[in-house]
């Protein structure tokens, strides 16, 4: 199989580009959130609304979808070689979880640990050969039984279903706004993580992630990205369907806005989750259409950042947490949404450039290489590219 100049396999280039798009969109959300500090005093602004509407939740969901696809690629490649890979993949997830734990000390919003721990649930599903069964389980995940239970219990007057969700209580935020680096690390070690996990559990994101993993696995099995031309008519029908469904969910979400607890609140949460999934699906379908309609050259600029997602995701926190938080320069207090977006767009351009240059000299991003070495328990993995021989 031929290899492109940046080291990406041609059949995976579109997935790398999708992953790069997801990472850059998620980064812009983090910039407008001031890496969490926005939620200490959330105020409406057109720029914030636009970025959140375009990317919040959608890009995270897309990363989860790509994770499921990557799982398929690794398991399928191992099966073709006649090698068992489930145990090695589990070890790979353990290493990823450790990276997430360390990153979470700096930025409590870390999603690496969520993807890693949920990934263990994905392993036994590889043994399920029926794609229909996998899609049925994914659909059940997207229906959010947990939230439906809260809606039904709240409507029946159950006291436990009428209180505010746990994630609205956030004692760590006061530490982020005033604490030094040691205090922030300690808060992120426990209070911040507890709040994050309550958010992922109560909003149904953990269950949603599993559903997206399974959809990514199925898309890999049917060759959706390897040969998208086969699915042209299906993509058009799917796009129309998800757009219409997103519109319905948006109306429900608007009509149920306001309450902070009770069945109406959870209905709003449910509709919001479905709206996010619909928009994510639409973005994938539009991305594939643009790629095939001649946009591959332009969208291909996202491939390098998609191939070093782990490195860039961690680096973003290491750069901007000290800039925004009082433990560093404390720029949060002087930041405005337009300024945050402007800085974010410049940072996106810098990341695109750095990633493109990086892969001219290296096979992997730094963390990706270390993760690969850890998975194989060997440093005997090429990192630096051999220089091209000069013409005589």
Short mmCIF file of the C-alpha atoms (twelve columns), coordinates in Angstrom:
data_MODEL
# 
_entry.id   MODEL 
# 
loop_
_atom_site.group_PDB 
_atom_site.id 
_atom_site.type_symbol 
_atom_site.label_atom_id 
_atom_site.label_alt_id 
_atom_site.label_comp_id 
_atom_site.label_asym_id 
_atom_site.label_seq_id 
_atom_site.Cartn_x 
_atom_site.Cartn_y 
_atom_site.Cartn_z 
_atom_site.pdbx_PDB_model_num 
ATOM 1   C CA . UNK A 1   0.000   0.000   0.000  1 
ATOM 2   C CA . UNK A 2   1.403   3.382   -0.958 1 
ATOM 3   C CA . UNK A 3   2.074   6.054   1.612  1 
ATOM 4   C CA . UNK A 4   1.563   9.790   1.370  1 
ATOM 5   C CA . UNK A 5   4.363   12.290  2.163  1 
ATOM 6   C CA . UNK A 6   3.055   12.833  5.686  1 
ATOM 7   C CA . UNK A 7   2.998   9.114   6.335  1 
ATOM 8   C CA . UNK A 8   -0.764  8.667   6.169  1 
ATOM 9   C CA . UNK A 9   -2.260  5.730   4.339  1 
ATOM 10  C CA . UNK A 10  -4.438  7.027   1.446  1 
ATOM 11  C CA . UNK A 11  -7.484  5.066   2.637  1 
ATOM 12  C CA . UNK A 12  -7.182  6.619   6.108  1 
ATOM 13  C CA . UNK A 13  -6.393  10.182  5.056  1 
ATOM 14  C CA . UNK A 14  -10.037 11.249  5.217  1 
ATOM 15  C CA . UNK A 15  -10.367 9.846   8.752  1 
ATOM 16  C CA . UNK A 16  -7.177  11.623  9.827  1 
ATOM 17  C CA . UNK A 17  -8.602  14.835  8.362  1 
ATOM 18  C CA . UNK A 18  -11.884 14.296  10.216 1 
ATOM 19  C CA . UNK A 19  -9.958  13.740  13.442 1 
ATOM 20  C CA . UNK A 20  -7.966  16.905  12.787 1 
ATOM 21  C CA . UNK A 21  -11.163 18.878  12.186 1 
ATOM 22  C CA . UNK A 22  -12.613 17.510  15.428 1 
ATOM 23  C CA . UNK A 23  -9.492  18.445  17.402 1 
ATOM 24  C CA . UNK A 24  -9.362  21.996  16.061 1 
ATOM 25  C CA . UNK A 25  -13.084 22.493  16.677 1 
ATOM 26  C CA . UNK A 26  -12.763 21.168  20.225 1 
ATOM 27  C CA . UNK A 27  -9.805  23.496  20.773 1 
ATOM 28  C CA . UNK A 28  -11.887 26.531  19.749 1 
ATOM 29  C CA . UNK A 29  -14.565 25.470  22.246 1 
ATOM 30  C CA . UNK A 30  -11.905 25.280  24.969 1 
ATOM 31  C CA . UNK A 31  -10.650 28.734  23.999 1 
ATOM 32  C CA . UNK A 32  -14.128 30.251  24.325 1 
ATOM 33  C CA . UNK A 33  -14.526 28.387  27.618 1 
ATOM 34  C CA . UNK A 34  -11.169 29.833  28.734 1 
ATOM 35  C CA . UNK A 35  -10.343 26.209  29.514 1 
ATOM 36  C CA . UNK A 36  -13.276 25.930  31.979 1 
ATOM 37  C CA . UNK A 37  -13.129 29.365  33.651 1 
ATOM 38  C CA . UNK A 38  -16.001 30.667  31.487 1 
ATOM 39  C CA . UNK A 39  -18.385 28.503  33.509 1 
ATOM 40  C CA . UNK A 40  -17.661 30.454  36.694 1 
ATOM 41  C CA . UNK A 41  -19.780 33.257  35.222 1 
ATOM 42  C CA . UNK A 42  -21.266 32.247  31.860 1 
ATOM 43  C CA . UNK A 43  -22.519 35.234  29.881 1 
ATOM 44  C CA . UNK A 44  -24.162 35.238  26.478 1 
ATOM 45  C CA . UNK A 45  -22.175 36.626  23.552 1 
ATOM 46  C CA . UNK A 46  -22.737 36.099  19.789 1 
ATOM 47  C CA . UNK A 47  -19.207 34.762  19.292 1 
ATOM 48  C CA . UNK A 48  -19.511 32.291  22.160 1 
ATOM 49  C CA . UNK A 49  -22.944 31.187  20.959 1 
ATOM 50  C CA . UNK A 50  -21.673 30.652  17.408 1 
ATOM 51  C CA . UNK A 51  -18.643 28.589  18.436 1 
ATOM 52  C CA . UNK A 52  -20.602 26.510  20.939 1 
ATOM 53  C CA . UNK A 53  -23.386 25.877  18.402 1 
ATOM 54  C CA . UNK A 54  -20.944 24.793  15.706 1 
ATOM 55  C CA . UNK A 55  -18.548 22.699  17.751 1 
ATOM 56  C CA . UNK A 56  -19.556 22.043  21.373 1 
ATOM 57  C CA . UNK A 57  -20.320 18.358  21.847 1 
ATOM 58  C CA . UNK A 58  -20.159 17.730  18.101 1 
ATOM 59  C CA . UNK A 59  -16.383 17.595  17.857 1 
ATOM 60  C CA . UNK A 60  -16.055 15.503  21.020 1 
ATOM 61  C CA . UNK A 61  -18.569 13.061  19.539 1 
ATOM 62  C CA . UNK A 62  -16.613 12.978  16.293 1 
ATOM 63  C CA . UNK A 63  -13.417 12.107  18.163 1 
ATOM 64  C CA . UNK A 64  -15.268 9.211   19.803 1 
ATOM 65  C CA . UNK A 65  -16.502 8.027   16.394 1 
ATOM 66  C CA . UNK A 66  -12.943 8.129   15.023 1 
ATOM 67  C CA . UNK A 67  -11.753 6.218   18.102 1 
ATOM 68  C CA . UNK A 68  -14.162 3.401   17.269 1 
ATOM 69  C CA . UNK A 69  -12.944 3.390   13.673 1 
ATOM 70  C CA . UNK A 70  -9.309  3.225   14.818 1 
ATOM 71  C CA . UNK A 71  -10.230 0.248   17.004 1 
ATOM 72  C CA . UNK A 72  -11.543 -1.509  13.892 1 
ATOM 73  C CA . UNK A 73  -8.363  -0.731  11.936 1 
ATOM 74  C CA . UNK A 74  -6.091  -2.179  14.629 1 
ATOM 75  C CA . UNK A 75  -8.193  -5.265  15.282 1 
ATOM 76  C CA . UNK A 76  -8.691  -5.905  11.559 1 
ATOM 77  C CA . UNK A 77  -4.977  -5.517  10.791 1 
ATOM 78  C CA . UNK A 78  -4.081  -7.940  13.583 1 
ATOM 79  C CA . UNK A 79  -6.679  -10.449 12.370 1 
ATOM 80  C CA . UNK A 80  -5.243  -10.304 8.853  1 
ATOM 81  C CA . UNK A 81  -1.823  -11.114 10.314 1 
ATOM 82  C CA . UNK A 82  -3.329  -13.911 12.368 1 
ATOM 83  C CA . UNK A 83  -2.336  -12.244 15.632 1 
ATOM 84  C CA . UNK A 84  -4.585  -11.756 18.692 1 
ATOM 85  C CA . UNK A 85  -4.746  -8.081  19.597 1 
ATOM 86  C CA . UNK A 86  -7.410  -7.723  22.304 1 
ATOM 87  C CA . UNK A 87  -4.881  -8.023  25.143 1 
ATOM 88  C CA . UNK A 88  -2.468  -5.581  23.535 1 
ATOM 89  C CA . UNK A 89  -5.306  -3.144  22.870 1 
ATOM 90  C CA . UNK A 90  -6.302  -3.356  26.556 1 
ATOM 91  C CA . UNK A 91  -2.690  -2.565  27.509 1 
ATOM 92  C CA . UNK A 92  -2.783  0.310   25.016 1 
ATOM 93  C CA . UNK A 93  -5.878  1.652   26.769 1 
ATOM 94  C CA . UNK A 94  -4.175  1.403   30.169 1 
ATOM 95  C CA . UNK A 95  -1.298  3.533   28.862 1 
ATOM 96  C CA . UNK A 96  -3.757  6.010   27.376 1 
ATOM 97  C CA . UNK A 97  -5.595  6.199   30.695 1 
ATOM 98  C CA . UNK A 98  -2.311  6.996   32.474 1 
ATOM 99  C CA . UNK A 99  -1.700  9.827   30.018 1 
ATOM 100 C CA . UNK A 100 -5.227  11.055  30.737 1 
ATOM 101 C CA . UNK A 101 -4.655  10.959  34.507 1 
ATOM 102 C CA . UNK A 102 -1.484  13.052  34.175 1 
ATOM 103 C CA . UNK A 103 -3.136  15.478  31.770 1 
ATOM 104 C CA . UNK A 104 -6.136  15.711  34.095 1 
ATOM 105 C CA . UNK A 105 -3.884  17.149  36.817 1 
ATOM 106 C CA . UNK A 106 -3.362  20.158  34.563 1 
ATOM 107 C CA . UNK A 107 -6.792  20.341  32.931 1 
ATOM 108 C CA . UNK A 108 -9.727  18.673  34.643 1 
ATOM 109 C CA . UNK A 109 -11.725 18.734  31.388 1 
ATOM 110 C CA . UNK A 110 -9.450  16.018  29.965 1 
ATOM 111 C CA . UNK A 111 -11.381 13.568  27.764 1 
ATOM 112 C CA . UNK A 112 -8.524  11.106  27.248 1 
ATOM 113 C CA . UNK A 113 -9.376  9.211   30.426 1 
ATOM 114 C CA . UNK A 114 -13.052 9.016   29.398 1 
ATOM 115 C CA . UNK A 115 -12.240 7.560   25.987 1 
ATOM 116 C CA . UNK A 116 -9.677  5.156   27.458 1 
ATOM 117 C CA . UNK A 117 -11.893 3.708   30.204 1 
ATOM 118 C CA . UNK A 118 -14.943 3.453   27.953 1 
ATOM 119 C CA . UNK A 119 -12.730 1.765   25.379 1 
ATOM 120 C CA . UNK A 120 -12.485 -1.349  27.551 1 
ATOM 121 C CA . UNK A 121 -16.210 -1.922  27.025 1 
ATOM 122 C CA . UNK A 122 -15.592 -1.860  23.273 1 
ATOM 123 C CA . UNK A 123 -13.257 -4.892  23.246 1 
ATOM 124 C CA . UNK A 124 -15.865 -7.683  23.689 1 
ATOM 125 C CA . UNK A 125 -18.058 -6.134  20.980 1 
ATOM 126 C CA . UNK A 126 -15.408 -7.011  18.408 1 
ATOM 127 C CA . UNK A 127 -16.568 -10.617 18.814 1 
ATOM 128 C CA . UNK A 128 -20.091 -9.632  17.719 1 
ATOM 129 C CA . UNK A 129 -20.056 -10.192 13.966 1 
ATOM 130 C CA . UNK A 130 -23.536 -8.850  13.258 1 
ATOM 131 C CA . UNK A 131 -23.426 -5.156  12.390 1 
ATOM 132 C CA . UNK A 132 -27.173 -4.960  12.969 1 
ATOM 133 C CA . UNK A 133 -26.715 -6.061  16.563 1 
ATOM 134 C CA . UNK A 134 -23.956 -3.480  17.057 1 
ATOM 135 C CA . UNK A 135 -26.134 -0.720  15.602 1 
ATOM 136 C CA . UNK A 136 -29.057 -1.836  17.784 1 
ATOM 137 C CA . UNK A 137 -26.872 -1.522  20.896 1 
ATOM 138 C CA . UNK A 138 -25.622 1.860   19.673 1 
ATOM 139 C CA . UNK A 139 -29.210 3.030   19.161 1 
ATOM 140 C CA . UNK A 140 -30.078 1.949   22.705 1 
ATOM 141 C CA . UNK A 141 -27.107 3.990   23.952 1 
ATOM 142 C CA . UNK A 142 -28.271 7.044   22.003 1 
ATOM 143 C CA . UNK A 143 -31.794 6.717   23.440 1 
ATOM 144 C CA . UNK A 144 -30.212 7.417   26.857 1 
ATOM 145 C CA . UNK A 145 -32.129 5.016   29.158 1 
ATOM 146 C CA . UNK A 146 -30.622 6.751   32.209 1 
ATOM 147 C CA . UNK A 147 -32.089 10.141  31.257 1 
ATOM 148 C CA . UNK A 148 -35.406 8.570   30.229 1 
ATOM 149 C CA . UNK A 149 -35.580 7.017   33.710 1 
ATOM 150 C CA . UNK A 150 -35.055 10.421  35.321 1 
ATOM 151 C CA . UNK A 151 -37.776 11.962  33.146 1 
ATOM 152 C CA . UNK A 152 -40.268 9.201   33.989 1 
ATOM 153 C CA . UNK A 153 -39.406 9.217   37.702 1 
ATOM 154 C CA . UNK A 154 -39.615 13.006  37.868 1 
ATOM 155 C CA . UNK A 155 -42.986 13.012  36.122 1 
ATOM 156 C CA . UNK A 156 -44.177 10.463  38.714 1 
ATOM 157 C CA . UNK A 157 -43.008 12.776  41.513 1 
ATOM 158 C CA . UNK A 158 -40.061 10.730  42.783 1 
ATOM 159 C CA . UNK A 159 -38.093 13.102  45.082 1 
ATOM 160 C CA . UNK A 160 -34.694 11.741  43.986 1 
ATOM 161 C CA . UNK A 161 -35.481 12.665  40.372 1 
ATOM 162 C CA . UNK A 162 -36.508 16.248  41.146 1 
ATOM 163 C CA . UNK A 163 -33.249 17.527  42.616 1 
ATOM 164 C CA . UNK A 164 -30.508 19.327  40.763 1 
ATOM 165 C CA . UNK A 165 -27.896 17.151  39.043 1 
ATOM 166 C CA . UNK A 166 -24.657 16.620  40.928 1 
ATOM 167 C CA . UNK A 167 -22.458 18.243  38.282 1 
ATOM 168 C CA . UNK A 168 -23.964 21.670  38.995 1 
ATOM 169 C CA . UNK A 169 -22.111 21.653  42.330 1 
ATOM 170 C CA . UNK A 170 -18.530 22.552  41.426 1 
ATOM 171 C CA . UNK A 171 -16.273 23.307  44.423 1 
ATOM 172 C CA . UNK A 172 -13.161 23.080  42.228 1 
ATOM 173 C CA . UNK A 173 -14.030 26.232  40.292 1 
ATOM 174 C CA . UNK A 174 -13.218 28.509  43.258 1 
ATOM 175 C CA . UNK A 175 -9.746  26.960  43.361 1 
ATOM 176 C CA . UNK A 176 -9.191  27.564  39.641 1 
ATOM 177 C CA . UNK A 177 -10.097 31.234  40.054 1 
ATOM 178 C CA . UNK A 178 -7.756  31.944  42.970 1 
ATOM 179 C CA . UNK A 179 -5.397  29.010  43.581 1 
ATOM 180 C CA . UNK A 180 -1.727  28.539  42.849 1 
ATOM 181 C CA . UNK A 181 -0.379  25.636  40.811 1 
ATOM 182 C CA . UNK A 182 -0.220  23.244  43.774 1 
ATOM 183 C CA . UNK A 183 -3.810  24.000  44.805 1 
ATOM 184 C CA . UNK A 184 -5.049  23.551  41.236 1 
ATOM 185 C CA . UNK A 185 -3.248  20.202  40.943 1 
ATOM 186 C CA . UNK A 186 -4.810  19.021  44.202 1 
ATOM 187 C CA . UNK A 187 -8.279  20.150  43.103 1 
ATOM 188 C CA . UNK A 188 -7.843  18.354  39.794 1 
ATOM 189 C CA . UNK A 189 -6.783  15.212  41.598 1 
ATOM 190 C CA . UNK A 190 -10.218 14.804  43.199 1 
ATOM 191 C CA . UNK A 191 -12.888 17.561  43.271 1 
ATOM 192 C CA . UNK A 192 -12.422 18.506  39.636 1 
ATOM 193 C CA . UNK A 193 -12.482 14.898  38.471 1 
ATOM 194 C CA . UNK A 194 -15.572 14.072  40.541 1 
ATOM 195 C CA . UNK A 195 -17.425 16.990  38.974 1 
ATOM 196 C CA . UNK A 196 -16.310 15.969  35.477 1 
ATOM 197 C CA . UNK A 197 -17.411 12.388  35.903 1 
ATOM 198 C CA . UNK A 198 -20.790 13.439  37.279 1 
ATOM 199 C CA . UNK A 199 -21.182 15.569  34.151 1 
ATOM 200 C CA . UNK A 200 -20.313 12.709  31.800 1 
ATOM 201 C CA . UNK A 201 -22.579 10.298  33.662 1 
ATOM 202 C CA . UNK A 202 -25.587 12.556  34.219 1 
ATOM 203 C CA . UNK A 203 -25.602 14.047  30.725 1 
ATOM 204 C CA . UNK A 204 -25.381 10.553  29.265 1 
ATOM 205 C CA . UNK A 205 -22.082 11.201  27.506 1 
ATOM 206 C CA . UNK A 206 -20.449 8.002   28.763 1 
ATOM 207 C CA . UNK A 207 -23.225 5.913   27.236 1 
ATOM 208 C CA . UNK A 208 -23.175 8.084   24.120 1 
ATOM 209 C CA . UNK A 209 -19.438 7.488   23.727 1 
ATOM 210 C CA . UNK A 210 -19.956 3.725   23.695 1 
ATOM 211 C CA . UNK A 211 -22.630 4.116   21.017 1 
ATOM 212 C CA . UNK A 212 -20.273 6.226   18.902 1 
ATOM 213 C CA . UNK A 213 -17.488 3.674   19.345 1 
ATOM 214 C CA . UNK A 214 -19.803 0.987   17.969 1 
ATOM 215 C CA . UNK A 215 -20.886 3.141   15.025 1 
ATOM 216 C CA . UNK A 216 -17.223 3.838   14.221 1 
ATOM 217 C CA . UNK A 217 -16.545 0.088   14.358 1 
ATOM 218 C CA . UNK A 218 -19.403 -0.611  11.946 1 
ATOM 219 C CA . UNK A 219 -18.316 2.165   9.562  1 
ATOM 220 C CA . UNK A 220 -14.907 0.531   9.450  1 
ATOM 221 C CA . UNK A 221 -16.361 -2.896  8.741  1 
ATOM 222 C CA . UNK A 222 -18.535 -1.731  5.840  1 
ATOM 223 C CA . UNK A 223 -15.774 0.361   4.264  1 
ATOM 224 C CA . UNK A 224 -17.627 3.664   4.624  1 
ATOM 225 C CA . UNK A 225 -14.431 5.721   4.535  1 
ATOM 226 C CA . UNK A 226 -12.340 3.321   2.434  1 
ATOM 227 C CA . UNK A 227 -14.823 3.417   -0.456 1 
ATOM 228 C CA . UNK A 228 -17.339 6.215   0.221  1 
ATOM 229 C CA . UNK A 229 -18.506 6.226   -3.392 1 
ATOM 230 C CA . UNK A 230 -20.515 3.066   -2.702 1 
ATOM 231 C CA . UNK A 231 -22.703 4.938   -0.236 1 
ATOM 232 C CA . UNK A 232 -23.508 8.081   -2.230 1 
ATOM 233 C CA . UNK A 233 -27.304 7.641   -2.251 1 
ATOM 234 C CA . UNK A 234 -27.345 6.491   1.370  1 
ATOM 235 C CA . UNK A 235 -25.305 9.533   2.424  1 
ATOM 236 C CA . UNK A 236 -27.784 11.902  0.772  1 
ATOM 237 C CA . UNK A 237 -30.764 10.236  2.459  1 
ATOM 238 C CA . UNK A 238 -28.952 10.173  5.798  1 
ATOM 239 C CA . UNK A 239 -28.044 13.855  5.554  1 
ATOM 240 C CA . UNK A 240 -31.654 14.884  4.888  1 
ATOM 241 C CA . UNK A 241 -32.841 12.711  7.786  1 
ATOM 242 C CA . UNK A 242 -30.358 13.982  10.376 1 
ATOM 243 C CA . UNK A 243 -30.918 17.612  9.403  1 
ATOM 244 C CA . UNK A 244 -34.685 17.234  9.842  1 
ATOM 245 C CA . UNK A 245 -34.193 15.397  13.143 1 
ATOM 246 C CA . UNK A 246 -31.779 18.089  14.344 1 
ATOM 247 C CA . UNK A 247 -34.375 20.760  13.562 1 
ATOM 248 C CA . UNK A 248 -37.018 18.924  15.625 1 
ATOM 249 C CA . UNK A 249 -34.594 18.470  18.525 1 
ATOM 250 C CA . UNK A 250 -33.639 22.136  18.380 1 
ATOM 251 C CA . UNK A 251 -37.299 23.164  18.706 1 
ATOM 252 C CA . UNK A 252 -37.814 20.816  21.680 1 
ATOM 253 C CA . UNK A 253 -34.605 22.079  23.253 1 
ATOM 254 C CA . UNK A 254 -35.738 25.696  22.890 1 
ATOM 255 C CA . UNK A 255 -39.178 25.004  24.358 1 
ATOM 256 C CA . UNK A 256 -37.785 23.163  27.407 1 
ATOM 257 C CA . UNK A 257 -35.028 25.663  28.258 1 
ATOM 258 C CA . UNK A 258 -35.056 27.283  31.690 1 
ATOM 259 C CA . UNK A 259 -35.614 24.748  34.497 1 
ATOM 260 C CA . UNK A 260 -32.515 23.577  36.368 1 
ATOM 261 C CA . UNK A 261 -34.030 20.288  37.533 1 
ATOM 262 C CA . UNK A 262 -37.019 18.018  37.109 1 
ATOM 263 C CA . UNK A 263 -38.457 16.253  34.059 1 
ATOM 264 C CA . UNK A 264 -38.438 19.368  31.858 1 
ATOM 265 C CA . UNK A 265 -34.728 19.876  32.557 1 
ATOM 266 C CA . UNK A 266 -33.944 16.258  31.674 1 
ATOM 267 C CA . UNK A 267 -36.084 16.483  28.540 1 
ATOM 268 C CA . UNK A 268 -33.991 19.468  27.530 1 
ATOM 269 C CA . UNK A 269 -30.846 17.455  28.232 1 
ATOM 270 C CA . UNK A 270 -32.120 14.557  26.135 1 
ATOM 271 C CA . UNK A 271 -33.093 16.764  23.199 1 
ATOM 272 C CA . UNK A 272 -29.764 18.556  23.423 1 
ATOM 273 C CA . UNK A 273 -27.884 15.253  23.221 1 
ATOM 274 C CA . UNK A 274 -29.873 14.153  20.187 1 
ATOM 275 C CA . UNK A 275 -29.331 17.548  18.540 1 
ATOM 276 C CA . UNK A 276 -25.587 17.223  19.094 1 
ATOM 277 C CA . UNK A 277 -25.468 13.719  17.620 1 
ATOM 278 C CA . UNK A 278 -27.507 14.799  14.592 1 
ATOM 279 C CA . UNK A 279 -25.221 17.759  13.933 1 
ATOM 280 C CA . UNK A 280 -22.146 15.564  14.309 1 
ATOM 281 C CA . UNK A 281 -23.561 13.073  11.811 1 
ATOM 282 C CA . UNK A 282 -24.358 15.901  9.398  1 
ATOM 283 C CA . UNK A 283 -20.811 17.253  9.708  1 
ATOM 284 C CA . UNK A 284 -19.347 13.829  8.839  1 
ATOM 285 C CA . UNK A 285 -21.613 13.453  5.815  1 
ATOM 286 C CA . UNK A 286 -20.862 16.976  4.581  1 
ATOM 287 C CA . UNK A 287 -17.137 16.465  5.163  1 
ATOM 288 C CA . UNK A 288 -17.149 13.265  3.083  1 
ATOM 289 C CA . UNK A 289 -19.117 15.009  0.326  1 
ATOM 290 C CA . UNK A 290 -16.687 17.946  0.240  1 
ATOM 291 C CA . UNK A 291 -13.722 15.573  0.229  1 
ATOM 292 C CA . UNK A 292 -15.079 13.681  -2.777 1 
ATOM 293 C CA . UNK A 293 -16.268 16.838  -4.549 1 
ATOM 294 C CA . UNK A 294 -12.750 18.198  -4.957 1 
ATOM 295 C CA . UNK A 295 -12.057 19.488  -1.465 1 
ATOM 296 C CA . UNK A 296 -9.522  16.792  -0.649 1 
ATOM 297 C CA . UNK A 297 -6.589  19.121  -1.331 1 
ATOM 298 C CA . UNK A 298 -7.841  21.828  1.048  1 
ATOM 299 C CA . UNK A 299 -9.211  19.516  3.722  1 
ATOM 300 C CA . UNK A 300 -6.026  17.482  3.499  1 
ATOM 301 C CA . UNK A 301 -4.301  20.249  5.471  1 
ATOM 302 C CA . UNK A 302 -6.063  18.750  8.510  1 
ATOM 303 C CA . UNK A 303 -4.456  15.319  8.047  1 
ATOM 304 C CA . UNK A 304 -1.172  16.067  9.908  1 
ATOM 305 C CA . UNK A 305 -2.939  17.460  13.008 1 
ATOM 306 C CA . UNK A 306 -5.248  14.450  12.896 1 
ATOM 307 C CA . UNK A 307 -2.217  12.173  13.050 1 
ATOM 308 C CA . UNK A 308 -0.839  13.835  16.198 1 
ATOM 309 C CA . UNK A 309 -4.098  14.490  18.014 1 
ATOM 310 C CA . UNK A 310 -2.834  13.201  21.362 1 
ATOM 311 C CA . UNK A 311 0.275   15.391  21.349 1 
ATOM 312 C CA . UNK A 312 -1.558  18.539  20.302 1 
ATOM 313 C CA . UNK A 313 -4.486  17.983  22.692 1 
ATOM 314 C CA . UNK A 314 -2.136  17.790  25.675 1 
ATOM 315 C CA . UNK A 315 0.049   20.647  24.399 1 
ATOM 316 C CA . UNK A 316 -2.970  22.958  24.117 1 
ATOM 317 C CA . UNK A 317 -3.602  22.651  27.848 1 
ATOM 318 C CA . UNK A 318 0.066   23.043  28.758 1 
ATOM 319 C CA . UNK A 319 0.198   26.314  26.804 1 
ATOM 320 C CA . UNK A 320 -3.154  27.935  27.588 1 
ATOM 321 C CA . UNK A 321 -3.849  26.893  31.188 1 
ATOM 322 C CA . UNK A 322 -0.864  29.017  32.371 1 
ATOM 323 C CA . UNK A 323 -2.037  31.867  30.135 1 
ATOM 324 C CA . UNK A 324 -5.672  31.904  31.293 1 
ATOM 325 C CA . UNK A 325 -5.459  30.775  34.934 1 
ATOM 326 C CA . UNK A 326 -4.363  32.922  37.906 1 
ATOM 327 C CA . UNK A 327 -1.660  30.312  38.592 1 
ATOM 328 C CA . UNK A 328 0.048   31.874  35.552 1 
ATOM 329 C CA . UNK A 329 -0.654  35.132  33.721 1 
ATOM 330 C CA . UNK A 330 -4.344  35.176  34.659 1 
ATOM 331 C CA . UNK A 331 -5.465  36.562  31.275 1 
ATOM 332 C CA . UNK A 332 -8.960  35.174  31.834 1 
ATOM 333 C CA . UNK A 333 -10.047 38.351  33.622 1 
ATOM 334 C CA . UNK A 334 -9.071  40.495  30.624 1 
ATOM 335 C CA . UNK A 335 -10.242 38.103  27.935 1 
ATOM 336 C CA . UNK A 336 -13.235 38.729  25.673 1 
ATOM 337 C CA . UNK A 337 -14.911 36.183  23.364 1 
ATOM 338 C CA . UNK A 338 -13.775 37.922  20.132 1 
ATOM 339 C CA . UNK A 339 -10.207 38.098  21.440 1 
ATOM 340 C CA . UNK A 340 -10.278 34.459  22.560 1 
ATOM 341 C CA . UNK A 341 -11.572 33.411  19.143 1 
ATOM 342 C CA . UNK A 342 -8.917  35.490  17.375 1 
ATOM 343 C CA . UNK A 343 -6.128  33.947  19.445 1 
ATOM 344 C CA . UNK A 344 -7.665  30.519  18.922 1 
ATOM 345 C CA . UNK A 345 -7.754  30.877  15.133 1 
ATOM 346 C CA . UNK A 346 -4.111  31.991  15.083 1 
ATOM 347 C CA . UNK A 347 -3.250  28.998  17.275 1 
ATOM 348 C CA . UNK A 348 -5.127  26.693  14.875 1 
ATOM 349 C CA . UNK A 349 -3.045  28.025  11.976 1 
ATOM 350 C CA . UNK A 350 0.151   27.534  13.988 1 
ATOM 351 C CA . UNK A 351 -0.802  23.936  14.821 1 
ATOM 352 C CA . UNK A 352 -1.588  23.167  11.177 1 
ATOM 353 C CA . UNK A 353 1.796   24.538  10.125 1 
ATOM 354 C CA . UNK A 354 3.775   22.853  12.894 1 
ATOM 355 C CA . UNK A 355 2.144   19.475  12.252 1 
ATOM 356 C CA . UNK A 356 2.807   19.685  8.512  1 
ATOM 357 C CA . UNK A 357 6.461   20.537  9.115  1 
ATOM 358 C CA . UNK A 358 6.802   17.897  11.845 1 
ATOM 359 C CA . UNK A 359 5.788   15.007  9.598  1 
ATOM 360 C CA . UNK A 360 8.376   15.957  7.026  1 
ATOM 361 C CA . UNK A 361 10.995  14.861  9.564  1 
ATOM 362 C CA . UNK A 362 9.174   12.364  11.828 1 
ATOM 363 C CA . UNK A 363 6.889   9.352   11.471 1 
ATOM 364 C CA . UNK A 364 4.787   10.067  14.585 1 
ATOM 365 C CA . UNK A 365 3.935   12.831  16.987 1 
ATOM 366 C CA . UNK A 366 6.002   12.682  20.232 1 
ATOM 367 C CA . UNK A 367 3.260   11.291  22.469 1 
ATOM 368 C CA . UNK A 368 1.989   9.030   19.704 1 
ATOM 369 C CA . UNK A 369 5.481   7.539   19.354 1 
ATOM 370 C CA . UNK A 370 5.859   7.012   23.113 1 
ATOM 371 C CA . UNK A 371 2.392   5.482   23.266 1 
ATOM 372 C CA . UNK A 372 3.297   3.123   20.430 1 
ATOM 373 C CA . UNK A 373 6.588   2.196   22.112 1 
ATOM 374 C CA . UNK A 374 4.778   1.536   25.373 1 
ATOM 375 C CA . UNK A 375 2.217   -0.625  23.601 1 
ATOM 376 C CA . UNK A 376 4.942   -2.756  22.030 1 
ATOM 377 C CA . UNK A 377 7.256   -2.537  25.063 1 
ATOM 378 C CA . UNK A 378 10.087  -1.517  22.771 1 
ATOM 379 C CA . UNK A 379 11.808  1.667   21.663 1 
ATOM 380 C CA . UNK A 380 12.848  -0.043  18.442 1 
ATOM 381 C CA . UNK A 381 10.228  1.879   16.465 1 
ATOM 382 C CA . UNK A 382 11.340  4.361   13.788 1 
ATOM 383 C CA . UNK A 383 10.725  7.935   14.874 1 
ATOM 384 C CA . UNK A 384 12.832  10.193  12.661 1 
ATOM 385 C CA . UNK A 385 12.483  9.872   8.915  1 
ATOM 386 C CA . UNK A 386 15.517  9.001   6.881  1 
ATOM 387 C CA . UNK A 387 16.605  11.934  4.687  1 
ATOM 388 C CA . UNK A 388 15.737  11.603  1.026  1 
ATOM 389 C CA . UNK A 389 18.784  10.697  -1.065 1 
ATOM 390 C CA . UNK A 390 20.053  13.591  -3.121 1 
ATOM 391 C CA . UNK A 391 19.900  13.311  -6.864 1 
ATOM 392 C CA . UNK A 392 23.262  12.825  -8.503 1 
# 
